Amino acid sequence: MSNKQRSPWWWVPTLYFAEGIPYFFVNVISVTMFKRLGMPNGDLAMYTSLLYLPWVIKPLWSPFVDVIRTKRWWILLMQALCTAGFAALALSVSPDVFGWSLVIFYVIAFASATHDIAADGFYMIALEQKQQATFVGIRSTFYRIASVFGQGVIVVLAGVLEERLGAIPRAWSITLLASAVLFGLITLWHTRFLPKAESPDGSGPSEAVLPDSVGRADSPIAENEQLPSSETKRIFREFGQAWVTFFKKPGVWLAIAFMLLYRLPEAFSVKMLTPFLLDPVESGGLGLSTAQSGLVYGTVGVIALTVGGILGGLYAAKFGLRRSMWPMSMALALPCAVYLVLAAVQPTALWSIFLLVAIDQFGYGFGFTAYMLYMMQFSEGSFKTSHYAICTAFMALSMMIPGLFAGWMQEALGYVGFFIVVMLCCLATITVTFFARRRCLS
């Protein structure tokens, strides 16, 4: 079988597994690692929240991925860079100097965001429309597997090594080195099995749509034709038009408010959940080990999140977005109360912690469906793809800004006071849902 004719089963699962791993390293594992190395909660939340920045601004450089080399080239380059980054992290782990580790995490973050752009573009170029529909569930499944692997398996491995070696920095160095080896093998796999589905200009092999980062398609161009020099100018001109038309859409400021505030309770709490699980009881935490926190949040929590997302999709498909928004907003916001209960009671039974975290994550998965559907509906019309990308930038921004202050707030208020504030943030969710629901089309 030629490289171009290779079955998508050879590369779609591994490509989206590879897309998820660095994302969860940057945004989840970094929190656990820095906490175990002794970084204060205020600094931890601020520095790791800033790691969302590449996903906030990635629409700004997406045109370069379209016009420079091929998507396959970008995928392999970014995977190699992530591999090197994991190896460099393994050498930089230290409880005394966090600076180098943070710099490397930022490099991995930008590589991961760029990989997202290239992988999603490659998926549309390398597969026919029918194949895209067939494998959309497969890519989502393996991204979720990456979530379980990143938040669960890797954290549990680090925790087991902490207990056996009795040295936290060494345990994390070994874990990161093992991750680098794994990701290096994935990169080599894709070097061999990722199809060469593009010509050097980035278009498809035979009859491909012009690379259009702004989400519109022009007439096809044959493989042996060259893109005119004006084509790059057209891409950047329409890229600018996409931003202008986005801010001219009816109800844009309400939509931005919705995208920034709907998940406010989650945005404040997410960076503090791992520290809450790990902090000793006398400091207001639950006193779990690293391995136990990986099992609670990275496996049970992720599974509950996935089930909630699936059921949320089925619910919205049956009742429509307008009718779904109230129950989904309540499901997303109100289960945050479980952390207030945990902070007040500080139970020692693991099963109760597992159960309450699962309830919260199930509710978040169910409620997040409305958020995604709202962004899709708002993006409809000209420049649909680019407008959705801009929406995802606001989505990342909604998590970054509250996280910058969450750690200092927790240090000032304690965990009980902090989770009371999180519950008050539910009012923001309810308010923006009330106004946004009135503009929903269905």
C-alpha positions in Angstrom: 0.0 0.0 0.0 1.5 3.4 -1.0 1.9 6.2 1.5 -0.9 8.2 -0.1 -3.3 5.3 0.0 -2.6 4.3 3.6 -5.6 3.6 5.8 -6.5 6.4 8.2 -6.4 3.8 11.0 -2.6 4.0 10.7 -2.4 7.6 11.7 -5.7 9.3 12.8 -5.7 7.7 16.3 -2.0 8.4 17.0 -2.2 11.9 15.6 -5.0 13.0 18.0 -3.4 11.1 20.9 -0.3 13.1 20.1 -2.4 16.3 19.9 -3.7 15.8 23.4 -0.6 14.8 25.3 1.4 18.1 25.2 -1.8 20.1 25.9 -2.5 18.2 29.1 1.2 18.3 30.0 1.2 22.1 29.7 -2.2 22.8 31.4 -2.6 20.0 33.9 0.6 18.1 34.6 2.5 21.4 35.1 0.2 22.3 38.0 0.8 18.9 39.8 4.6 19.0 39.1 5.1 22.5 40.4 2.9 21.9 43.4 4.9 18.8 44.3 8.2 20.8 43.9 6.9 23.4 46.4 5.7 26.3 44.3 3.3 28.5 46.3 -0.3 28.4 45.1 -0.4 32.1 44.1 2.6 31.8 41.8 1.6 28.4 40.6 -1.8 29.5 39.4 -0.5 32.7 37.8 2.4 31.0 35.9 0.4 28.0 34.7 -2.6 30.1 33.7 -0.3 32.2 31.4 0.5 28.9 29.6 -3.0 29.3 28.0 -1.6 32.2 26.0 -0.6 30.3 22.9 -4.2 29.0 22.5 -5.5 32.5 23.0 -3.4 34.0 20.2 -3.0 31.0 17.9 -5.4 32.4 15.3 -2.8 35.2 14.7 -0.3 32.8 13.2 -2.5 30.2 11.7 -2.1 31.7 8.2 1.6 31.0 8.3 0.9 27.3 8.8 -1.3 27.5 5.6 1.3 29.2 3.4 4.6 27.9 4.7 5.5 24.3 3.8 3.0 21.5 4.3 0.8 20.6 7.3 2.7 17.3 7.5 6.0 19.2 7.8 4.5 21.3 10.6 3.1 18.3 12.4 6.4 16.4 12.4 8.4 19.5 13.4 6.2 20.4 16.3 6.2 16.8 17.5 10.0 16.7 17.4 10.0 20.0 19.3 7.6 18.6 22.0 9.8 15.5 22.3 12.9 17.7 22.8 10.9 19.8 25.3 9.9 16.8 27.4 13.6 15.7 27.5 14.7 19.2 28.5 12.1 19.3 31.2 13.5 16.1 32.6 16.9 17.8 33.0 15.5 21.1 34.4 13.4 19.7 37.3 14.4 21.4 40.5 12.7 22.7 43.6 15.1 25.6 43.7 14.9 27.0 40.2 11.5 27.0 38.4 12.5 29.5 35.7 14.0 27.1 33.1 11.1 24.7 33.5 8.6 27.5 32.9 10.4 28.6 29.8 10.4 25.0 28.4 6.7 24.7 29.2 6.0 27.8 27.2 8.0 26.4 24.2 6.0 23.2 24.4 2.7 25.3 24.7 3.5 27.2 21.5 4.5 24.0 19.7 1.3 22.2 20.9 -0.9 25.1 19.7 0.8 25.1 16.3 0.4 21.3 16.1 -3.3 21.7 16.7 -3.6 24.0 13.7 -1.6 21.8 11.5 -3.3 18.5 12.6 -6.8 19.7 12.1 -5.9 21.2 8.7 -4.2 18.0 7.7 -7.2 15.9 8.7 -9.4 17.8 6.3 -6.8 17.6 3.5 -5.8 14.0 3.8 -9.3 12.5 4.2 -12.3 12.7 1.9 -15.4 14.1 3.4 -17.0 10.7 4.0 -13.8 9.6 5.8 -13.8 12.7 7.9 -17.3 12.0 9.1 -16.3 8.3 9.8 -13.3 9.2 11.9 -14.5 12.2 13.8 -15.5 9.9 16.7 -12.2 8.1 16.5 -10.2 11.3 16.8 -12.3 12.5 19.7 -11.9 9.1 21.5 -8.1 9.1 21.2 -8.0 12.7 22.4 -9.9 11.6 25.4 -7.5 8.7 25.9 -4.7 11.2 25.8 -6.5 13.1 28.6 -6.7 10.0 30.7 -3.1 9.1 29.9 -1.8 12.6 30.6 -3.8 13.5 33.7 -4.0 10.0 35.1 -1.4 7.5 34.0 1.6 10.0 33.9 0.6 11.6 37.3 0.1 8.1 38.9 3.5 7.0 37.5 5.2 10.1 39.0 3.4 9.4 42.3 4.5 5.8 42.5 8.1 6.8 41.7 7.9 9.5 44.4 7.0 6.9 47.0 9.6 4.3 45.8 12.5 6.7 45.3 11.8 9.1 48.1 13.0 12.0 45.9 10.3 14.1 44.2 12.6 15.9 41.6 14.2 12.6 40.6 10.7 10.9 40.3 9.5 13.7 38.0 12.7 13.7 35.9 12.3 10.0 35.2 8.6 10.4 34.4 9.4 13.3 32.0 12.2 11.3 30.3 9.8 8.4 29.8 7.3 10.8 28.3 10.0 12.1 25.9 10.8 8.6 24.8 7.1 7.8 24.2 6.5 11.0 22.3 9.7 10.4 20.3 8.4 7.0 19.2 5.1 8.6 18.2 7.0 11.2 16.1 9.0 8.4 14.4 5.7 6.5 13.7 4.2 9.5 12.0 7.4 10.1 10.0 6.8 6.6 8.5 3.0 6.4 8.4 1.6 9.9 8.1 0.6 10.1 4.4 2.2 12.6 2.1 -1.2 14.1 1.2 -0.1 17.6 0.1 2.0 19.2 -2.5 4.7 21.6 -1.3 2.3 24.6 -1.5 0.2 22.9 1.2 -2.7 21.9 -1.0 -4.0 18.4 -1.5 -2.4 15.8 -3.9 -4.7 16.0 -6.8 -7.6 18.4 -6.5 -7.4 20.3 -3.3 -9.1 23.4 -2.1 -6.8 26.4 -1.7 -5.5 26.6 1.9 -7.9 29.1 3.4 -7.2 29.9 7.0 -10.3 32.1 7.1 -12.7 29.4 6.5 -13.9 29.9 2.9 -13.2 27.7 -0.2 -12.4 28.9 -3.7 -12.2 26.8 -6.9 -9.8 23.8 -6.8 -6.2 24.0 -8.1 -4.5 21.2 -9.8 -1.4 19.7 -8.2 1.0 21.0 -10.9 -0.1 24.6 -10.7 1.7 27.0 -8.5 0.0 29.4 -6.1 0.4 32.9 -7.5 2.4 35.4 -5.5 -0.8 37.3 -4.9 -2.4 34.3 -3.2 -0.5 34.8 0.0 -1.7 38.4 0.1 -5.3 37.2 -0.5 -5.0 34.9 2.5 -3.8 37.6 4.8 -6.3 40.1 3.4 -9.2 37.7 4.1 -7.7 36.9 7.4 -8.0 40.5 8.4 -11.6 40.6 7.0 -12.5 37.6 9.1 -11.5 39.6 12.3 -13.4 42.7 11.1 -16.5 40.8 10.2 -16.4 38.9 13.5 -16.7 42.1 15.5 -19.5 43.3 13.2 -21.7 40.3 13.8 -25.0 41.1 15.5 -24.8 40.5 19.3 -21.0 40.1 19.2 -20.5 41.8 22.6 -23.1 39.6 24.3 -21.4 36.6 22.7 -18.0 37.6 24.0 -19.4 38.2 27.4 -21.0 34.7 27.3 -17.7 33.1 26.1 -15.7 34.9 28.9 -18.2 34.4 31.8 -20.1 31.2 31.2 -17.3 29.0 32.7 -16.2 31.5 35.4 -16.7 29.1 38.3 -14.6 26.5 36.6 -12.0 29.1 35.4 -11.4 30.2 39.0 -11.3 26.7 40.5 -9.5 24.6 37.9 -6.0 25.6 38.8 -6.7 25.1 42.5 -8.2 21.7 42.4 -4.9 19.8 42.2 -3.3 21.8 45.0 -6.5 21.3 47.1 -6.2 17.5 46.7 -2.5 17.5 47.5 -2.3 20.1 50.3 -2.1 18.6 53.8 -5.2 18.6 56.0 -3.8 21.1 58.4 -3.5 23.5 55.4 -7.1 23.0 54.4 -6.5 20.4 51.7 -7.4 16.7 51.5 -3.9 15.4 51.9 -3.9 12.9 49.0 -0.7 11.5 47.5 0.3 12.4 43.9 -0.8 8.9 42.7 -4.2 9.3 44.4 -4.8 12.7 42.9 -4.0 11.3 39.5 -6.6 8.6 40.0 -9.2 11.0 41.3 -8.9 13.8 38.9 -7.2 12.2 35.9 -9.1 8.9 35.6 -12.4 8.9 37.4 -12.9 12.7 36.7 -12.0 12.4 33.0 -14.3 9.4 32.6 -17.2 11.3 34.3 -16.4 14.3 32.1 -16.6 12.2 28.9 -19.9 10.6 29.9 -21.4 13.9 30.7 -20.3 15.3 27.4 -21.8 12.4 25.5 -25.1 12.7 27.3 -25.0 16.5 26.9 -24.7 16.0 23.1 -27.7 13.6 23.0 -29.8 16.0 25.2 -29.1 19.0 23.0 -29.8 17.0 19.8 -33.2 16.1 21.2 -34.3 19.4 22.7 -32.2 22.0 20.9 -29.8 24.6 22.2 -32.3 27.1 23.5 -34.2 24.6 25.7 -30.9 23.0 26.8 -29.1 26.1 28.0 -30.8 26.4 31.4 -30.3 22.8 32.6 -26.8 22.7 31.1 -25.7 26.0 32.7 -27.0 24.7 36.1 -25.2 21.4 35.6 -21.9 23.3 34.9 -22.1 25.8 37.7 -23.9 24.2 40.7 -21.8 21.0 41.1 -18.8 23.3 42.0 -20.5 23.1 45.5 -18.9 19.7 45.9 -15.5 21.3 46.5 -17.0 23.6 49.2 -18.3 20.5 50.9 -15.0 18.7 50.6 -13.1 21.8 51.9 -15.5 22.1 54.9 -15.7 18.4 55.8 -12.3 17.2 54.6 -13.3 13.5 54.3 -10.7 10.8 54.6 -12.7 8.1 52.7 -11.3 8.0 49.2 -14.6 6.7 47.7 -16.4 9.9 48.9 -13.8 12.1 47.2 -14.0 10.0 44.0 -17.8 10.3 44.0 -18.0 14.0 44.6 -15.3 14.8 42.0 -17.1 12.6 39.5 -20.4 14.5 40.1 -18.7 17.8 39.4 -16.9 16.6 36.3 -20.0 14.9 34.9 -21.9 18.2 35.4 -19.1 20.1 33.7 -19.1 17.8 30.8 -22.9 18.0 30.4 -22.9 21.8 30.8 -20.0 22.5 28.5 -22.0 21.1 25.6 -24.1 24.3 25.5 -20.9 26.4 25.4 -19.6 24.6 22.4 -22.9 24.6 20.5 -23.3 28.3 21.2 -19.9 29.1 19.7 -20.8 26.9 16.6 -24.1 28.7 16.2 -22.5 32.2 16.6 -19.8 31.3 14.0 -22.3 30.4 11.2 -22.1 32.5 8.0 -19.2 33.8 6.1 -15.7 33.0 7.5 -17.3 30.3 9.6 -14.0 28.4 10.3 -12.1 31.6 11.3 -14.9 32.9 13.4 -15.0 29.6 15.3 -11.2 29.8 15.8 -11.6 33.3 17.2 -14.3 32.0 19.6 -11.9 29.3 20.8 -9.4 32.1 21.5 -11.9 33.8 23.8 -12.6 30.3 25.3 -8.9 30.0 26.2 -8.8 33.6 27.5 -11.8 32.9 29.7 -9.7 30.3 31.5 -6.5 32.3 31.6 -7.6 35.6 33.2 -9.4 34.2 36.3 -6.6 31.7 36.8 -4.0 34.5 37.1 -5.6 35.6 40.4 -7.1 32.3 41.7 -4.0 31.2 43.6 -3.5 34.5 45.5 -7.2 34.5 46.3 -7.0 31.0 47.7 -4.0 32.0 49.8 -5.8 35.0 51.2 -9.2 33.3 51.9 -8.3 29.7 52.6 -9.9 26.8 50.7 -13.4 27.2 52.3 -13.5 31.0 51.6 -12.1 30.4 48.1 -14.8 27.9 47.1 -17.5 30.2 48.5 -16.3 32.8 46.0 -16.4 30.1 43.3 -20.0 29.5 44.1 -20.8 33.2 43.9 -19.3 33.1 40.4 -22.2 30.9 39.4 -24.3 34.1 39.3 -22.2 35.2 36.3 -23.0 31.9 34.5 -26.7 32.3 35.2 -26.7 36.0 34.1 -25.0 35.5 30.7 -27.1 32.3 30.1 -30.3 34.4 30.6 -29.3 37.0 28.0 -27.6 34.6 25.5 -30.5 32.1 25.5 -32.8 34.9 24.2 -30.7 35.1 21.0 -30.4 31.4 20.3 -31.9 30.3 17.1 -32.9 26.9 18.2 
